[in-house]
Amino acid sequence: MLLSVTAVRRRIMDWHYSQCVPGVVAVVPPAADSGAAPTKTSSASVPPSTAGPGTVLQSGYYWIRAVEAPNFHKYLQSNPLYSEGGAILDTYTTAGQFQIVSGQLVQLITGGFLYAVVEKQANSTVNKLAVSFSKDKNTYGTFAFSGDAVQWSVPDIKRQNLSAWLVCGAKSLWINLGAYGYMTPTGCADETIHYYNDKTAVP
């Protein structure tokens, strides 16, 4: 039986459709934009860094800063900030908050404290001692306020000036065992450090 032209065309179209169906790949259209920001995900969890009390002075604590050039109004803080590490004098914007309690110089951090720790004098020729911050209490010497000045003393070292400090190299704070302003070690500057109790630290 002869087929009409229309019938032939319909059969050809049906054949092409049957060939295409098995190879069809479903494409899922993108969801409509709801206007909300996408949620960021990460394959790794990064723990937050230790935080501090902020830029407003907490009750019972002080800022501590130098008052002589070249470190005028540079403030005591730990490096890394609010973490165990070296004691430095740096900008007022990251100043630490401190108190002296039972001879310990204590830095306030979120959920606890850091303690200023003094290295022991290795021998009598050593004329400066490094200061760092630790979660463990200091076992060498005693910190105290004299007026607003911060002092450190230990029975086995006779210091000419208990308020004498040094700032050396990359802003690191040291205890000066020598005379203030005399035979200052190369790369260091003589300083005294003092508490300051205004609401915010200032340059």
C-alpha positions in Angstrom: 0.0 0.0 0.0 1.4 3.4 -1.0 1.7 5.9 1.8 0.9 9.6 1.5 3.7 12.1 1.7 2.4 13.2 5.1 2.4 9.7 6.5 6.0 9.2 5.3 7.1 12.4 7.0 5.4 11.3 10.2 7.2 7.9 10.2 10.6 9.6 9.6 10.0 12.0 12.5 8.9 9.1 14.8 12.1 7.2 13.9 14.3 10.1 14.7 12.6 10.6 18.0 13.1 6.9 18.9 16.8 7.2 18.1 17.2 10.3 20.2 15.3 9.3 23.4 17.9 6.8 24.7 20.7 9.4 24.5 18.8 12.2 26.1 20.6 13.7 29.1 18.4 15.3 31.7 19.4 18.9 32.5 18.2 20.3 35.8 17.5 24.0 35.5 19.1 26.3 38.2 16.9 27.2 41.1 15.3 30.6 40.9 17.3 33.4 42.6 15.7 34.1 45.9 17.8 37.2 46.4 19.5 35.7 49.5 23.3 35.7 49.7 24.8 32.2 49.1 25.9 30.3 52.1 29.7 29.8 52.2 31.0 26.4 53.1 34.5 25.2 53.9 36.1 21.8 53.9 38.3 22.8 56.8 37.5 24.3 60.2 39.7 27.2 61.2 39.8 27.8 65.0 39.3 31.4 66.1 42.4 33.2 67.5 42.5 34.1 71.1 40.6 37.3 71.7 41.1 40.1 74.1 38.9 42.6 76.1 38.7 45.1 73.3 39.5 48.8 73.1 37.5 50.0 76.1 39.3 49.6 79.5 37.8 47.0 81.7 37.2 47.7 85.4 40.3 46.9 87.6 42.8 46.9 84.7 45.2 49.4 83.1 46.9 50.2 79.9 50.7 50.2 80.2 52.8 52.5 78.0 56.2 54.1 77.5 56.6 57.9 78.0 60.0 58.5 76.4 61.1 58.9 72.8 61.5 57.0 70.5 58.6 54.8 71.9 56.4 57.6 73.4 52.9 56.2 74.0 53.7 52.8 72.6 51.6 50.3 74.6 52.5 47.0 76.1 51.0 43.9 74.4 51.8 40.3 73.5 53.0 39.2 70.1 51.1 37.4 68.7 48.3 39.6 70.0 46.4 38.1 73.0 48.5 35.0 72.7 51.6 33.5 74.3 54.7 35.1 72.9 57.0 38.1 73.2 56.3 41.3 75.1 56.4 44.3 72.8 55.5 48.0 72.8 53.3 48.9 69.9 50.4 50.9 68.7 47.6 52.0 70.9 45.0 50.3 68.7 46.1 46.9 69.9 47.0 47.8 73.5 46.7 45.0 76.1 45.0 45.5 79.5 47.0 44.7 82.6 47.0 44.4 86.4 49.6 43.4 88.9 48.3 40.7 91.3 50.5 39.1 94.0 53.7 40.1 92.1 52.4 38.8 88.8 52.0 41.1 85.8 48.7 39.8 84.4 47.3 40.5 80.9 43.5 40.1 80.5 42.4 37.9 77.6 39.0 36.3 76.8 38.4 33.5 79.2 41.6 33.9 81.2 45.0 35.5 81.6 48.5 35.6 80.3 51.4 36.2 82.7 54.6 38.3 82.0 57.5 35.8 82.4 61.1 37.0 82.8 64.0 34.9 81.6 66.6 34.0 84.3 70.0 35.7 84.2 72.4 33.2 82.8 75.5 34.8 84.3 76.7 38.1 85.7 77.7 39.5 82.3 74.1 39.5 81.0 72.7 43.1 81.2 69.2 42.6 80.0 66.4 40.0 80.4 63.8 39.1 77.9 60.1 39.3 78.8 57.4 37.2 77.3 53.8 36.2 78.0 52.7 32.7 79.0 49.7 30.9 80.4 52.0 29.8 83.2 52.9 32.2 86.0 56.3 33.9 86.3 58.7 32.2 88.7 61.6 34.7 88.5 61.3 38.0 90.3 58.3 40.2 91.3 56.4 42.9 89.5 55.1 46.0 91.4 53.8 49.5 90.8 55.7 52.4 92.2 53.3 55.3 91.7 52.3 54.7 88.1 55.7 53.1 87.1 56.0 49.4 86.5 59.0 47.8 88.3 60.6 44.4 88.5 62.9 43.1 91.1 64.6 39.8 92.2 66.6 39.2 95.4 69.8 37.9 93.6 70.2 41.0 91.3 71.0 44.4 92.7 69.5 46.9 90.2 70.3 50.6 90.2 66.8 51.5 88.9 63.9 49.0 89.4 61.9 51.0 86.8 64.5 50.7 84.0 63.4 48.9 80.8 64.7 48.6 77.3 63.0 48.4 74.0 65.2 46.6 71.4 65.0 45.5 67.8 61.5 44.8 66.7 59.8 46.7 69.6 60.6 43.9 72.1 60.5 44.8 75.8 63.5 43.9 78.1 64.4 44.4 81.7 67.4 46.7 81.9 69.9 45.4 84.5 72.3 48.3 84.0 72.0 52.0 84.7 69.2 53.9 83.0 70.6 55.9 80.1 74.2 54.7 80.5 75.9 52.2 78.2 72.6 51.3 76.6 73.0 48.1 74.5 73.3 48.6 70.8 69.9 48.6 69.0 68.0 49.4 72.2 66.4 52.5 73.8 66.0 53.2 77.5 62.4 53.4 78.6 60.2 53.5 81.7 56.7 52.1 81.4 53.7 53.4 83.3 50.0 52.6 83.8 47.3 54.7 82.3 43.7 54.4 83.3 41.6 56.5 80.9 38.7 54.7 79.2 40.5 54.3 75.9 44.2 54.1 74.9 45.4 57.2 73.0 48.3 57.8 70.7 
